[in-house]
Amino acid sequence: MEIKEKHIWYGIFLLILLISFGINLKVATSTPIIFGDEGYFASRGLWVLENLEIPKYWHIYSENTLFNTFDLEIQSIVFLVSSFFAIGGETLVKMLDPILVILTGLMTFLLARKLYSGKVGVLSLFFFLILPCVITYGIFLYGDMLFTLFMVSSVYFLVRAVKEDSNKYIILSGIYGGFAIFTKETGFLIVLIYLVTFLFYRKNWLKRFLTLLLITSIIVIPWYGLHNYVLLGNPGIPVIENYFPRSWHSPDIEILNEETLKLHTTGTYAGIFQYGILNYIQFSYGLGAFMFILMGISYLLYRKNKDDMMILLWMFLLIAFVSYYTGGEGKVEALSRWLMPVMPLFAISAGLSTEKIYNFLKSYGENVGKVIGILFIFMIVIFGLSSANVKAASLEPIKTWSPAFINGCDWIRRNTPEDSNIVSIWVHHGMYHCKRDVDWVFLPNKDIIVLDANDTSYDLLKKEGMNYIYFQKFSISFEKTAEVYPVEFVRYIKNSDKFEKVYEYPENCLYGQGNDCVVVYKIK
């Protein structure tokens, strides 16, 4: 039986999908929902399921009016998480992002196949799935993979609408564009992508653009117009929202300190230039994959056909807008995350350059060239998937994080009133695992409380209605930044009779051996 070349490509396609999904699923399902904003989305999704309503405020557990900050955040990922909780509990929720990354990869495949060929589509799928930033947000429960899925889906149907002169695809593009806006504020950029795409192809562009705009508006108005503006008095639209009231707060007391808590400026908290361009590329894209991306972009610039220029223009708009919106010097991790919608375009560029190399190798003799070409493809696929596995494995300890923290939250859930207010720098982690309102971000006069470390700190904590302080030993530091507990503050709490230690795990660990140690103090 003769094995045709297309059958080999089908095999490569399935190999890439199955191995990539397995790599992400293994880490996601074997680790807790704990990292960064995972707790934010998970806690809100669970709350929506249990209460069958959209939360009005950022805080969802406490009745403390001090923190009645309007929640203007887009909720599509929260609704999806809530649905997954309803269908399959936490296990299914952990599977959400691995599923989303495969769906996004498939849409990247369809877009590349529509613009170029099936082989470019398979290779684009491969490069998309092995990019370190894609692996990261194919494991972490964030909204960025869902956002990327909606963006690439909208662009795919936009291309089909332009090329096939079909109103059906205009409607689908508008629907997915609306869902993109409903997922992340930078989704508003899809409107500009609509406009420049129609202007670029110049065929009934005004009618089609207005149709897309109408469909997209129908999707987003219920949230921005009705929920946010009518109910909360603020549409929540970037830039515009600054001209509306955003929150209700008790009057702040006079700020007594000139010194403030600064953010970390090292590691992935650093800006891209401080972190280093090469380090950023390795962190987000991998140097090997980025070489293929650069070759692809160079080929697009060299060839200059209409579809090539359109891809480059989409890239430019997305990168320029995100860089401007984040101030260009945002955290490395944040910039990598906000640029996720560019990754399908990067992957298509890399897929196109790899296909050209494959065709070049295949041209050396009818059979020998084919064998060399296929071996080349298998080599980069195996190497790429191996690298993806290493990247995913490196995320496992980050996702596992601190077992003691979860133990402490178990104690808090069992032994504190449901409307307790907890002070902790690990806000989202605590909201999900402790099922209590945890605050550090919105705590008024936080710099005074933390830096003064005297009875003024106690008075302010009582004034703001805080009930417990939840310390983690690994976050105690001699630094005075917003992401740690300064040593002086911890010493004051420990030595003051205004606070009572009610929980410590393991016993007597705070000043003993071991770093995975947590302590809960009650504010008397």
N, C-alpha and C positions, 0 to 999 in steps of 0.2 A: 504493500500500500504506500503510495507516494504521499509524503508530507509536504503540503504546499506552504509557501512562505507566510500566507495569511494565517494559517493555523498556528504557526510559531508565534505570531504577533498576538493572536487570541490568548495563547498560553501565557505570554509575558504580561498581558493585560490582567488576567486573573491572578497571576502570581503577585503582581504589585498590589492589587486590591486586598487580597486575603492576608498577605504578610503584614502590610501596613496596618490594616484594621486590627489584626491580632496583637501587634506591638503596642498600639495605643490602648487597646481594651485591657490588656493585662495590667498595665500600670494604673489606669484609671479606676478599675474595679477592685483592685487589691489595696488601695490606699483610701484614707478618709477624705471627705470634703473639708479642706482645711486651709488651702493656700489663698492668700490675698482676698480678692473679691468673690471667690467661690462661696464663702459664707453669706455674702450679701444676697446673691442671686438665689441660693438655696433656701435661706431663711425666709425670704419674701415669697418665694414660690410655695413653700409649705404653709405660710401664713394665709396666702390667697386661697389655697385648697381648704384650709380649716375654717376660714371665716367667710368664704364665698363673696368677697368684695375686694375692690382695689384699695390698697392702703393710701390714706390721705397724707400721712406724714412719713418722714424718713425713719423715725423711730416707730416700731410696730408693737412693742410689748408694754411699754410704760405709759402711765397716765400723767406723767410729769409734764405740765404745759410748758416748762422752760424749753424743752427740746421739740416743740411742735413746729419743726421746720418742714415746709411743704415739700412733698416728694414729686419733683417734676421729671424724674428719670423715665426714660422710655422703657416700656414694660414687656415687649414681645418675648424676650428671653425668660422673663419671670413667668409669664403665662405658659410658655412651653415647659419650663421646669415643673410648674404646678401640675400640668397635664401628665407629665412623666411620673411624678409622685403618685398621682391618682391611679395610674395604670399599673405601675410596677414597683412603687416605693423607691427607697434610696438606691437600690441596686440598679434600677433602670435609669435613674437620674445620672448615676456615674457613667452610664453607657452613652449618654446624650452626645457629648462632644466627639467621641470616636465615630459615632454615626454621622454627625454633621460634617466631619472632615472628609469622610468618604463621599458623601453627597456633593460637597463642594468640589472635590477632585473630579467627580463624574461630570459636573457642569463645566469644569475647565476642559475636560476631554471633549465634550460636545462643542464647546466654543472653538477650540483649536481645530477639530475635525471640520467644522463648518468653514472656517477661514482658510485652512490649508489642506490637511489630509488626515486619514485615520492614523497613520504612523506618527505624525506630529502630535495627534491627540493622545496616543498612548504614552509617548515620551513626556508630554506636558503633564499628564496625570502623574507620572513617576516623579518628575522634578517637584511638582507641587507637594506630594506626600512626604518627600524626604527633607524639605526645608526645615531647619531647626525651629523657626518660629511657628510653622504649621504644626509640628509635632507638639510643641509646648501648648498651643491652644486647641490641639486635638485631644489633650489630656486634662488641662485645667478647665473647670466649669466657668467660663467667661462668656460674654455675649459676642465676642469678636468673630468667632467662626460662623455663627448664625448670620451675623452682619455680612461677612464675606460671601456666604452662600447666596443671600438675597441680592447682593450687588452683582456677582458674576452671572446669576440667573437673569437679572434684568438686562444686563449687557448682551447676553446670549440671544434673548428674544428680540432685543433691539436690532441686532445684526440680522436676524431672520426677517424681521419686519422690513428692514431696508432692502435686503437682497431679494426677498420674495414678494414684496408689495402686498403684505398681508395685514389686514386690520386685526385678525386674531392674535398675531404676535405683538402688535402694538398694545393690545389690552393686557396680555400676559406680562409684557415688559413693564407697563405702568403699575400693575399689581405688585410685582416683586420690588419695583422701585419704592412703592409706598411702604412695603414691609421693611425695606432697608432703612428708610427714614424713621420708621417706628421702632427700630432696634438700636440705632446709635445716631447722635446728632450730626456726625459728618455724612450721614446718608443724604442730607440735602444736596450734596455735590452731584447726586445722580441727575438732578434737573439740569445742571450745566453740561453733563455728559450727553444727555438727550439733545440739548441745543446744538453743541458743537458737532455731534454726529450727523444730525440732519443737515446742518449747514455744509458739512464736509461732502455729503453725498448729493445734496441739492435736488431732491425729487419730492415735490409736494411737501416741503419741509415744514412750512408754517402750520398747515392743517394737522399734520401728524404730531408736531411738537405740542400744539394746544390740546390735542386729544390725549396725549400721554400725560400732560400736566393735569388735566381734568381727572383722569383715572387715579393718578398718584394722590391728588388732593382728596379724593373721596376716601382713600384709605387712611390718610393721616389726620384729617380734620376732626374725627371723633375724639382723638387723643389731645392734639394741640389746641383745637378750638373749643371743644365741649368740655372735656375733662379738666384740662389744665387752666384754660382761660375762664370758662364759666364758673367752675367750682372753686378754683384756687386763685383766680385773678392774675395769673401769669401764664402766657402760652408756652413758656419753656423752650422757645426757639432760640438757638445760639445768637448772640449779639443783641437781639431784640429783647430777650428776657431781662437784660440789665436795666431796662427802663420801666420795669414793673416790680412791685413788692414781691419778695421771694419767701419770706418766712415771718412767723410770729415769735417774738422772744420777750421774755421779761427784760426790763431795763438793765443794761450792763452796769456794773459798778465801775468806778474810776480806775483806769489802768495805773498801777503804782510803779511798775517796773519799766525801765527803758530797754533792759535786756530781754530778748525773745528766744524762743526755742527754734533753732534753725533745722532745716532738712539735711539729711545725709547727702554728701556730694562724692561718695566713693562707690566703687562697684557699679552695678546697673542703676543705682540712683544718680550716677554722674551723667552729665550731658555727653552727647556723642563725640565731641572733639576732645573733651577731657578723658573720656573712656578710650578713645583711639578709634580711627576709622576702620583699620584692619580688625581690631578686636570686635567692633560692632558688626562688621560683615560676618565674621566667624560665628558670633553669638546668634545672629538672626538668620543667616542664609547658608553658612558654611562656605569656606573658601573654594572648595572644589565645584560645588553647584554654581557659585557666583561666577566662576570662570566661564561656564557654559551660558549663563545669563548674559554676561558681557559680550560673548561672541554672537549671541543671538541678537542683541540690541545693535551691535555693529553691522550685522547682516541686514537687519531691517533698515538701518540708515543708508546702507550701500545700495540696496535694491530699490527702495523708494516707491513701491507701488501703493495703491490707495489703502488697501487693508493694513499694510505695514505702517503707513503713516498714521492711520487711525489708532492702532495699538500704542504707538509711541506718544500720540497726543493724549490718550487716556492715562498712560503712565505719568506723563508730565503733570496733568491736572491733579491727579490723586496725590502725587508726591509733593507738589508745590502747595496744595491746599492744606494737607496734613502738617507739613513743615511750618506753614504760617500759623495754623490754628494752635499748634502745640508750642509755638514760640521758637521752633528750630533747635532750642537747647533744652528740650524736655528730657526726662529720664530715658536712658537707653531702652529699658524694658518697655516703657510707655510708648516710645516712638516705634519700636518694633511691633507692638500690638496695634497701634493706630494705623500702621501701614499694611495691615493684613489684606485689604482689598486689592493691593497691588500684586500680591503673590501669584494669583492666576495668570497675570500678564507676564510676570517674570518667568513663570514656569513655561508659558507658551514660547517665549523667546528662547529659553534653554532647549525646549523640545525641537524648535525649528533648527537651531544650530547643530544639535545632535543628529537630526535626520539628514542634514547635508553631509556631515561626516560619514554617516552610514552609507549614503548613496555613493560617496566618493570611494569608500573602501569596496563596495559591491561592484564597482565598475572594473576591478582588476580580475578579468576572466569570468566566465559565466557562472561556474560553480565555486571555484576557489574564492572569488570575491564575495559571493553570498555567504560562505562559511565564515570568512574573516569579519564581514559586517555583522552577522548575527552574534559571533563571539564577542565583538566589541560591545554590542548592546547588552548581552548577558553580563559582561564584566562590569559595566557601569551600574547595571541594575543590582547586581549582588553587592557591589561595594557600597552603593547608595543605601540599600536596605540595611546593610550591616551598620553603617553610620547612623541610620535612623534608630536602630535598636540601641546603640550606645547612648544616643541622646535621650531616648525615652527612659533608659535605665538610670541616667543621671538625674532625672526628675523624681524618681521614686523616693529618695530620702527627703527631698524638698516637700513632696506631698505627704509623706509620713509625718514629718516635722516633730511634734512633741506629744508623745503618749500621755505625759503628765498633765498637759494642758486639757486634754479631753477628760481625764480622770477628775481634774478640778472642776470642770464644767458639770460633770455628772453629780458631784457633791452639791454644787450651786443649785442645780435643778431640783434636787431632793430636799434641800434644807433652807432655801430662801423664798420669800414671798414672790409670786409671779410678777408683780409690778416693781420689783427691785431695780435700782439703777446701779450698775457696776462701772467702776473706773478701771479701764485697761487700755493699753495701746493697741491690743489685738482686737479691734472692734468687730470686724465681720466674722472672724473666727468665733468670737464669743457669742455673737447674736445667734448663730446657727447651733452651736454645740451646747451653750448654756441656756438657750431659750429665754434670755433676758435682754433688756436693753443695755448695751455696753457702749460707753462713750469715752472719747478722748478728743475726737476731731472737733465736736461742737461745744466742748466744755468751756464756758466763759472764763476768762482770766486764767487760762491754763498755765501761762508762763509764771504768774504770781504764785499759784498753788504749788507748782513743781520747783521753781527756783528759790522762792523764799524759804520753804521747808520749815515753817514755824506755825504757831497757832492761827495765824492769818489763813494758812492753807486749810486748816480744819474748819474755820468759820465759813470760808467760801464753799467748801465741799458740802457743809450742812445747809448753807443758804441755797445752793443749787439742787438740793434734794438727793444727793448721792448717798447710797447706803453701804456699799462695799468697795474695797480696792482689791483687785486681783493682780498680784505680782507674778512675773515669770523670771526666774533667776537669770536665764540666758539673755534677758533684755535689760538687766541692770548694768549701768556703765558709768564711768567717770566723765563721759561726754555729757553735753547739755544740748541734745537735739530732740526733735519731735518724735523720734522713733525709739527712744529708750527711757528707762526710769533712772534719773540721776541718783547717784549713791546717797547724796545728802537727803534727798526726799525719802528714800527707803529707810534710812537711819532714823529720820524724824518719826515716821509712822511706827517703826519698831519700838522706839523708846518712849513714845508719848502714851499717857494713860487715857487719851481720848480715842484710842483705837484698840480693838481687841482681836488678837489672832484667833480665828475660828477654824482654820483648816490649813494643813501643810502636808504636801506629798512630794517625796517620801518624808518621813518624820525627821525633824531637826536637820533639814537639808539646806536651809537658806544660807547658813554660814559654814556648812560642812562640805563634804565631798560631793562631786557630781554636779552637772549643770542643768539637767532636766528636772527642775524643781519648781513647784508652784506654791504660793501662799495666798490665802484669803484673809483680809482684815475687815472687821466690821467697824463702821464709823458710828461711834456711840452717840 
